[in-house]
Amino acid sequence: NDSFGHSVGDELLRQLGERLKGILREGDLLARLGGDEFVVALLDADGERGAMMAQRIAARLQEPFQLGAVRAQIGASIGISIAPGDAVEGADLLRCADLAMYRAKIAGLPFAIYNEELDGRGNRIGLVEDLRAAISGRTLELHYQPQIECATGAVVALEALVRWNHPRLGNIPPLEFLPLAEDAELIDPLTELVLDMALAQCARWHAQGSDVSVCVNLSSTNLHDPQLPQLVRAALTRHRVAPGSLVLEVTETTAITDFNRSQQTIKLLRDLGLVVSVDDFGAGFTSLAYLSSLAVDELKLDRSFIHGLASAPDARNQALVRSTIELAHALGLRVVAEGIEDEECLELLVELGTDLAQGYLISRPLPAAELDLSAAAFRLPLRKLPPAA
């Protein structure tokens, strides 16, 4: 409405309604609650069918809308509630679905199914206290996903990924508890804990003869904390880990939020001697020229670049990946490709000039005790780079 006028917005809603109706079975109900909110009522459906319908809706919405001369693409957050387990009255079912939708929205998920433990107001407060206790009691765990050097197949770094095995609810996905930590202002102590645990493990690997780096993710809250450089310096000193063995990852959108402050903080971190990486590059709208103003060392290509790169060849997409890698190298940046799941994709990325590779093909995230960092464990069939002209 703001960009193209209300008539275009109204046409979008009309086309959206027709798309959604085309997905439903006879007897299912579609209604518009108002504004940009719709409700779908599925009769005789369980959570599995609800999730399947949500996936179909999300997929249909990814297709662009042609609105006269305007071509638009939209997204949606979907919440699912189920009768009679969640509620029996219509208003209560809508409330439960709305709470699940909010959780999907803050976690960046296409949909979420209502969970009283996660979405109930009282239980949400209780979950925050449980998370606070898990941080202070250091009961969270880290799993590590290796990054291999494409030229040799050797493991050079491992990304630390936090896991929460709740004593009553079991494993709670990071996409559910990390937004909770942000909302409850627990993200700083959580990041401090992850940094401490990751550097302690890095020191153990070094003592065992594995000269690897560890990668720790930062949120926008962390990056804009003026105490972050001092905190990082103290953790490196405490564990006697050289700064070059630590990689701090910031997402593309995080880096450009309050750009001036981000620029200053990244420079201070870089001055410590550690590596700063821009994660999920390509998911937003930052240009490499824009990134040249940041003192970063590494670029991680978003998995949306990587998915289907070899299995569904697209000359334009391959040209985009090649150009991005070449421009990154011209700026002196190392390039990491994440989300690699098949050998054909890895081989193509090696040919395109990727420096490091990460993904399920190489290894799923695992506890440190289950990782074998020997070169033989990750020796994959890689094509050799073409000879220089």
Secondary structure, DSSP 4 states (H G I P E B T S, - for coil): -TTT-HHHHHHHHHHHHHHHHHHSPTT-EEEEEETTEEEEE-TT--HHHHHHHHHHHHHHHTSPEEETTEEE-----EEE--TTTT-SSHHHHHHHHHHHHHHHHHHT-SEEE--HHHHSHHHHHHHHHHHHHHHHTT--EEEEEEEEETTT--EEEEEEEEEEEETTTEEEPHHHHHHHHHHTT-HHHHHHHHHHHHHHHHHHHHHTT---EEEEEE-HHHHT-TTHHHHHHHHHHHHT--GGGEEEEEEHHHHHTTHHHHHHHHHHHHHTT-EEEEEEETSS---HHHHTTS---EEEE-HHHHTTTTTS--HHHHHHHHHHHHHHHHTT-EEEE----SHHHHHHHHHHT-SEE-STTT---B-GGG---SGGGG----PPPPPP-
